[in-house]
């Protein structure tokens, strides 16, 4: 499939998959739920097998660079695995992470498609591109906090799909729009409970709660948004970007989109309350609850009672068929998860101890080391999630002389920035696929300066926080 924008299956009706293909796709989240809720070991291996079958069946939708990356990661995994003392355990950890994210992609994709059919949503997304050129980047960055923060990857996908449909955007305008979305993702991944970033990071710190992390996360997220807007203004792209007729004001956007934003807020609140009330992992609640929410929304948009329920099921089947275009993302998650755990298990502990001793005593340097190490490891094809887990568990707060909150926040900062700058992440792959821009252009080249400044600025903020807590 061509990576040009005109080849995107956004407007055309997707080709329906066969029953067997749909069964393979649905089995991935179902088997993952068995592993999350019932701790069935065979369920994990079954989900991994189905993910492999899905990738093999849909490999024609994977670009050559993605295929080469996946092959390289598999080779590295195969070479290092026999050298580990517990190769089976390392492989299982990698597979569990891979199938978890693949399952989240399947479930949130259904929500994305369902909400995208709401006329008000489509009008709101289109209006984001009709804002005055000087404010367009900032508005899109803030909008990503709602769509991505409250709907997860489904919301990010919706914004990328909308940007891909703007045929009158120049190369510079398209780069600016997708940069706003990806950098907005780096900000929202610091605070949103809809991502595995938060739940996995909290699991590394006994007693840590999302509510206690939220103030620091929002502070750094606001810094990211301001930094990105400032860089965009300095680049001059905002002045060069043409307008599109009458510019949409912030008030008109809010008046047009408040029902959509309210509905998304209700959805995420229900997911969080269900997770806490049932004492279940938030990932499991989203995997199970998102398809139900999508079915109800599709039914609500249908006709009379009985036909609308049948029609909702048909729409979900069509949406699952369209999931085939994300075979590359699924393959990268699976391969990176396995390679990440294996590489992480092979890192000598003496190296980690030396790093901790070198930065101890300086909160700013310690926070910078935590975040920058995650970015550096991810740049070497290590999955950002695994990089964060390795660094967070190895360079602990006590070892670096940091309070728990700044250390946890530094892990989230490095994780979010690593995702948007490395060409091996799903966000970079999605941005390249929807925008038609080369993978390195939309990831490393577009975000290198932003990430460097964000690392330094966030380390300063978190270092000040650490000093204030220590007093």
C-alpha positions in Angstrom: 0.0 0.0 0.0 1.3 3.5 -0.9 2.0 5.8 2.0 0.6 8.8 0.2 -2.4 10.5 1.8 -4.6 9.8 -1.2 -4.3 6.1 -0.6 -5.7 6.2 3.0 -8.9 4.2 3.5 -10.5 7.1 5.3 -13.4 8.0 3.0 -13.8 4.7 1.1 -15.9 2.0 2.6 -13.5 -0.7 4.0 -13.4 -4.1 2.5 -15.0 -6.6 4.9 -12.7 -9.3 6.3 -13.6 -12.9 6.3 -15.1 -14.5 9.4 -11.8 -16.2 10.1 -9.9 -12.9 10.0 -12.4 -11.3 12.3 -12.2 -14.2 14.7 -8.4 -13.8 14.8 -8.7 -10.1 15.5 -11.3 -10.5 18.2 -9.4 -13.3 19.9 -6.5 -11.1 20.7 -8.3 -8.9 23.3 -10.4 -11.8 24.6 -7.4 -13.9 25.3 -5.6 -10.9 26.8 -8.5 -10.5 29.2 -8.1 -14.1 30.3 -4.5 -13.4 31.2 -5.3 -10.1 33.0 -8.3 -11.2 35.0 -7.8 -15.0 35.5 -4.0 -15.3 35.2 -4.3 -18.1 32.7 -0.8 -18.6 31.3 -2.1 -20.4 28.2 -4.2 -17.4 27.5 -1.1 -15.2 27.2 0.5 -17.6 24.7 -2.7 -17.9 22.8 -3.0 -14.1 22.5 0.6 -13.9 21.3 -0.1 -16.7 18.7 -3.2 -14.9 17.4 -1.3 -11.6 17.2 1.4 -13.4 15.1 -1.3 -15.0 12.9 -2.9 -11.5 12.4 0.4 -10.0 11.4 1.2 -12.8 9.1 -2.2 -12.5 7.4 -2.0 -8.7 7.0 1.7 -8.4 6.3 1.0 -6.7 3.0 -0.1 -3.7 5.0 3.3 -3.3 6.6 5.7 -0.9 5.0 9.2 -2.1 4.1 10.9 0.0 6.9 8.6 -1.5 9.5 9.3 -5.0 8.2 13.0 -4.5 8.4 12.7 -3.1 12.0 10.6 -6.0 13.1 13.0 -8.5 11.6 16.0 -6.8 13.3 14.3 -6.9 16.7 13.4 -10.6 16.3 17.0 -11.4 15.3 18.3 -9.6 18.4 15.9 -11.4 20.6 16.8 -14.8 19.2 20.6 -14.1 19.7 20.3 -12.9 23.3 17.6 -15.2 24.6 19.8 -18.3 25.1 22.3 -16.2 27.1 19.8 -15.2 29.8 19.4 -17.2 33.1 15.6 -17.2 32.7 14.8 -16.8 29.0 11.2 -18.0 29.4 10.3 -15.4 32.0 11.9 -12.6 29.9 10.0 -13.7 26.8 6.7 -13.9 28.7 7.1 -10.3 30.0 7.7 -9.1 26.5 4.7 -11.0 25.0 2.5 -9.7 27.8 3.3 -6.1 27.1 2.9 -6.6 23.3 -0.5 -8.3 23.5 -1.7 -5.8 26.0 -1.1 -2.8 23.7 -2.4 -4.7 20.7 -5.6 -5.4 22.6 -5.9 -1.8 23.6 -5.5 -0.8 19.9 -8.3 -3.1 18.9 -10.8 -1.9 21.6 -10.1 1.8 21.3 -10.2 1.6 17.5 -13.8 0.7 17.8 -14.5 3.7 20.0 -12.6 6.0 17.6 -14.7 4.9 14.6 -18.0 5.1 16.6 -17.3 8.7 17.8 -16.0 9.6 14.4 -19.5 8.9 12.9 -21.1 11.5 15.1 -21.6 14.6 12.8 -20.7 17.0 15.5 -17.4 15.3 16.1 -16.5 15.4 12.4 -17.4 19.1 12.3 -15.4 19.8 15.4 -12.3 18.0 14.1 -12.5 19.8 10.8 -12.9 23.2 12.5 -9.6 22.6 14.3 -7.9 23.1 11.0 -9.9 26.3 10.2 -8.4 28.2 13.2 -6.3 31.3 12.4 -2.8 30.3 11.4 -1.2 32.0 14.4 -3.3 29.9 16.8 -3.8 26.7 14.9 -0.9 24.8 16.5 -1.8 25.7 20.0 -5.5 24.8 19.5 -4.6 21.4 18.1 -2.2 20.7 20.9 -4.9 21.5 23.5 -7.5 19.5 21.5 -5.2 16.5 21.6 -5.4 16.6 25.5 -9.2 15.9 25.2 -9.3 13.5 22.3 -6.1 11.6 23.2 -6.3 12.1 26.9 -9.9 10.9 27.3 -10.1 8.3 24.5 -6.5 7.0 24.5 -4.9 6.1 21.1 -8.4 6.1 19.6 -8.5 9.9 20.1 -5.1 10.4 18.7 -6.1 8.3 15.7 -9.2 10.4 15.1 -7.1 13.6 15.0 -4.6 12.1 12.6 -7.4 10.8 10.4 -8.9 14.3 10.3 -5.6 15.9 9.5 -5.0 13.4 6.7 -8.3 14.4 5.1 -7.2 18.0 4.8 -6.2 17.9 1.1 -5.3 21.6 0.9 -2.5 21.5 3.5 1.0 22.1 2.3 4.0 20.0 3.4 4.9 22.5 6.1 1.3 22.8 7.3 0.9 19.0 7.4 4.1 18.7 9.4 3.0 21.3 11.8 -0.4 19.6 12.3 1.0 16.2 13.0 3.8 17.7 15.2 1.0 19.3 17.3 -0.7 16.0 17.7 2.4 14.0 18.6 3.7 16.6 21.0 0.3 16.8 22.5 0.5 13.1 23.0 3.8 13.5 24.9 2.0 15.9 27.3 -1.2 13.9 27.7 0.7 10.7 28.4 1.9 12.3 31.6 -1.5 12.5 33.2 -4.1 10.4 31.3 -5.2 7.2 33.0 -6.3 5.9 29.6 -2.7 4.9 28.8 -0.6 2.0 30.1 2.1 4.6 30.9 0.4 5.7 34.1 -0.8 2.3 35.3 2.5 0.6 34.8 4.5 3.4 36.3 2.3 3.5 39.4 2.8 -0.2 39.8 6.6 0.5 40.2 6.0 2.6 43.3 4.1 1.1 46.3 1.5 3.4 47.6 1.5 5.9 44.6 -1.9 7.1 43.5 -3.0 8.8 40.3 -4.5 11.7 42.2 -1.2 12.5 43.9 0.7 12.4 40.6 -1.8 14.5 38.7 -0.6 18.1 39.9 3.0 17.5 38.9 2.0 15.8 35.7 -0.3 18.7 34.7 2.5 21.2 35.4 5.0 19.4 33.1 2.3 18.8 30.5 1.5 22.6 30.5 5.2 23.3 30.0 5.3 20.9 27.0 2.3 22.7 25.4 3.9 26.1 25.9 7.3 24.9 24.6 5.8 23.4 21.5 3.8 26.5 20.7 6.9 28.7 21.2 9.0 26.6 18.9 6.3 26.6 16.2 6.1 30.4 16.4 9.9 30.7 16.1 9.9 28.4 13.1 7.7 30.9 11.2 5.4 28.2 9.9 2.4 29.8 11.7 2.9 33.0 9.7 3.4 31.2 6.4 0.3 29.0 6.8 -2.7 30.1 4.8 -6.1 30.6 6.2 -9.2 28.7 5.1 -12.0 31.2 4.7 -13.5 32.6 7.9 -11.3 31.5 10.8 -13.0 29.6 13.7 -12.7 31.3 17.1 -12.1 29.5 20.4 -15.6 30.4 21.5 -17.2 28.9 18.4 -15.1 25.7 18.9 -16.2 25.4 22.5 -19.9 26.0 21.6 -19.7 23.4 18.8 -17.8 20.8 20.7 -19.0 20.8 24.3 -21.4 17.8 23.9 -18.6 15.8 22.4 -16.1 16.8 25.1 -18.7 16.1 27.8 -19.4 12.6 26.4 -15.7 11.8 26.3 -15.3 13.0 30.0 -18.2 10.8 31.0 -16.6 7.8 29.3 -13.3 8.1 31.0 -14.9 8.8 34.4 -16.9 5.6 34.0 -13.8 3.6 33.1 -11.9 4.9 36.1 -14.8 4.4 38.5 -15.3 0.8 37.2 -11.7 0.0 37.6 -11.6 1.3 41.2 -15.0 -0.2 42.2 -14.3 -3.6 40.8 -10.6 -3.6 41.8 -9.6 -4.4 38.2 -6.7 -3.1 36.1 -7.7 0.0 34.1 -6.4 -1.7 31.0 -8.7 -4.6 31.4 -11.7 -2.3 32.0 -10.9 -0.4 28.8 -10.4 -3.5 26.7 -13.8 -4.9 27.9 -15.7 -1.6 28.1 -14.6 0.3 25.0 -16.3 -2.2 22.5 -19.5 -2.0 24.6 -19.4 1.8 24.5 -18.8 1.7 20.7 -21.7 -0.6 20.2 -24.1 1.5 22.2 -23.0 4.7 20.4 -23.4 3.0 17.0 -26.9 1.8 18.0 -27.8 5.3 19.2 -26.9 6.7 15.8 -29.0 4.1 14.0 -32.7 3.9 13.2 -35.5 2.0 14.9 -34.7 -0.2 17.9 -34.1 -3.7 16.3 -32.5 -2.5 13.1 -30.2 -0.2 14.9 -28.8 -3.0 17.1 -28.2 -5.2 14.0 -26.6 -2.2 12.2 -24.4 -1.4 15.2 -23.0 -5.0 15.1 -22.4 -4.6 11.3 -20.5 -1.4 11.8 -18.3 -2.9 14.4 -17.5 -5.8 12.1 -16.5 -3.3 9.4 -14.4 -1.4 11.9 -12.6 -4.6 12.9 -12.0 -5.3 9.2 -10.3 -1.9 8.9 -8.0 -2.8 11.7 -5.9 -4.7 9.2 -4.0 -1.4 8.3 -2.5 -1.4 11.8 -0.7 -4.7 11.3 2.6 -2.8 11.3 1.9 -1.3 14.7 1.0 -4.6 16.2 4.1 -6.2 14.8 6.3 -3.5 16.2 4.7 -3.8 19.6 5.2 -7.5 19.8 8.7 -7.5 18.5 9.8 -4.5 20.6 8.2 -6.0 23.7 10.1 -9.2 23.4 13.4 -7.5 22.4 13.1 -4.9 25.2 12.7 -7.5 28.0 15.5 -9.6 26.7 17.9 -6.6 26.2 16.9 -5.2 29.6 17.7 -8.5 31.3 21.2 -8.6 29.7 22.3 -5.1 30.9 25.0 -5.5 33.6 23.9 -4.3 37.0 27.3 -2.7 37.6 26.6 -0.1 34.9 23.3 0.9 36.5 24.9 1.2 39.9 27.7 3.5 38.4 25.1 5.8 36.9 23.2 6.1 40.1 26.4 7.0 42.1 27.4 9.6 39.5 24.2 11.7 39.7 23.3 11.3 43.3 23.1 14.6 45.2 21.7 16.7 42.3 17.9 16.4 41.9 18.0 18.2 38.6 20.7 16.0 37.2 19.1 12.9 38.6 15.7 13.7 37.0 17.5 14.5 33.7 19.3 11.2 33.8 16.2 9.2 34.4 14.3 10.8 31.6 17.2 11.0 29.1 18.2 7.4 29.7 14.7 6.3 28.7 14.9 8.4 25.5 18.3 7.1 24.7 17.4 3.4 25.2 14.3 3.9 23.1 16.4 5.5 20.3 18.3 2.2 20.2 15.1 0.3 19.2 14.2 -0.6 22.8 10.4 -0.3 23.3 9.7 3.0 25.3 7.6 1.0 27.7 10.4 -1.4 28.5 12.9 1.4 28.7 10.7 3.2 31.3 10.3 0.0 33.4 14.0 -0.8 33.3 15.1 2.7 34.3 12.3 3.2 36.9 13.0 -0.1 38.6 16.8 0.0 38.4 17.6 3.7 39.1 15.2 3.9 42.0 14.4 7.0 44.1 16.5 5.9 47.0 19.5 5.2 44.8 19.3 8.7 43.2 18.3 10.6 46.4 15.0 11.7 44.9 11.5 11.8 46.5 9.1 9.3 44.9 6.9 11.9 43.1 9.6 13.7 41.1 11.2 10.3 40.3 7.9 8.9 39.1 7.2 12.0 37.0 10.7 11.9 35.5 10.0 8.3 34.3 6.7 9.5 32.7 8.5 12.4 31.0 11.1 10.2 29.5 8.5 7.7 28.4 6.3 10.2 26.7 9.2 12.0 24.9 10.7 8.7 23.8 7.5 7.7 22.1 7.3 10.8 19.9 11.0 11.0 18.9 11.9 7.4 18.2 10.9 6.1 14.8 10.2 2.7 16.4 7.1 3.7 18.3 3.4 3.3 17.3 2.8 7.0 17.5 5.5 7.7 15.0 4.3 4.9 12.8 0.7 6.1 12.9 1.8 9.7 12.1 3.9 8.6 9.2 1.1 6.4 7.8 -1.6 9.0 8.1 0.5 12.1 7.0 2.4 10.4 4.2 5.6 11.9 5.6 8.7 9.8 6.0 9.1 8.1 9.3 12.3 9.8 10.3 10.9 13.2 9.3 7.8 13.0 11.5 9.6 11.6 14.5 13.3 12.3 14.9 13.7 15.4 12.7 10.4 17.0 13.7 10.9 16.5 17.5 14.6 16.3 18.2 14.9 20.0 19.3 11.6 19.8 21.2 12.6 16.7 23.1 16.0 18.1 24.1 14.5 21.3 25.4 11.7 19.4 27.1 14.2 17.1 28.9 16.1 20.1 30.3 13.1 22.1 31.2 11.2 19.3 32.9 14.3 18.2 34.8 14.6 21.8 36.2 10.9 21.8 37.2 11.1 18.3 38.8 14.4 19.2 40.5 12.8 22.3 42.1 9.9 20.1 43.2 12.3 17.6 44.8 14.1 20.3 46.7 10.8 21.7 48.0 9.7 18.3 49.1 13.0 17.7 50.9 12.7 20.8 53.0 
